[in-house]
């Protein structure tokens, strides 16, 4: 502490106390403003997604939490650095979120490929002069495992006399994928209008889904080497720091002081920022869903008119009693 107090500039004890007090006061003022103004109400589908993410986080914490705590304690005992132990635990806890994008991309590709196969099966079943209500249970029997529970639930709803458009809307909410919204929207329109051309539409949608899977496979193959290189760099950096802290304590002895721990925290923060940036670069941007329901009374938002007589350039919202569709369109 004497060496810490004798240091001047940014790392002096007075400046550190001042920074801590400034952060505390700024955070308190921000929370006060939020408490006075309040937060905007979230739609129902966003609340449902937030609850699902929270449940997944609880399960994830149960699986990873004990491992992260164990690794953090081991690093703390080996290095005697509190910052290194905390950083190691956080890194283990969020390892899949930072470096596990390959598994998530494979799951998305399997889902899109299963949608394409089910769409083709539905198209071929309708070709035999079978109605949509009869074709869906027949095609669900040969669906891929990733879609089979959702399609079985759809069949159960149809057997319970649920209207087909409502049952299809629930199916889109369960799958929660933009590619599924396009397919389900075509089925809902056909269920309402009973027009021709459903086979051709389903064939085009299946072809588009196959092309999307091929594109994602090519992108994933190109990113595999980059992702592996990042993992190697992270592993070598961690092993090098741990090796120095265990076998050459004198070389890294400055990090054992309070100022050294502060510098180490800044270094770990820079590494974390770099990992997060690499994760954002490796994420495939997918379009948002458009077949969503915000409220029980659905609001259908018309697109803005591009011109013509009577165009005011403003979107119009129909009241819930004007139309009775169960799907909404997100702008």
Secondary structure, 3 states (H helix, E strand, C coil): CHHHHHCCHHHCHHHHHHHHHHHHHHHHHHHHHHHHHCCCCCCHHHHHHHHHHHHHHHHHHHHHHHHHHHHHHHHHHHHCCHHHHHHHHHHHHCHHHHHCHHHHHHHHHHHHHHHHHHHHHHHHHHCCCCCHHHHHHHHHCCCCHHHHHHHHHHHHHHHCCCCHHHHHHHHHHHHCCHHHHHHHHHHHHHHHHCCCCHHHHHHHHHHHHHHHHHHHHHHHHHHHHHHHHHHHHHHHHHHHHHHHHHHCCCCCHHHHCHHHHHHHHHHHHHHHHHHHHHHHHCCCCCCCCCEECCCCCCCCECCCCCCCCCCCCCCCECCCCCCCCCCEECC
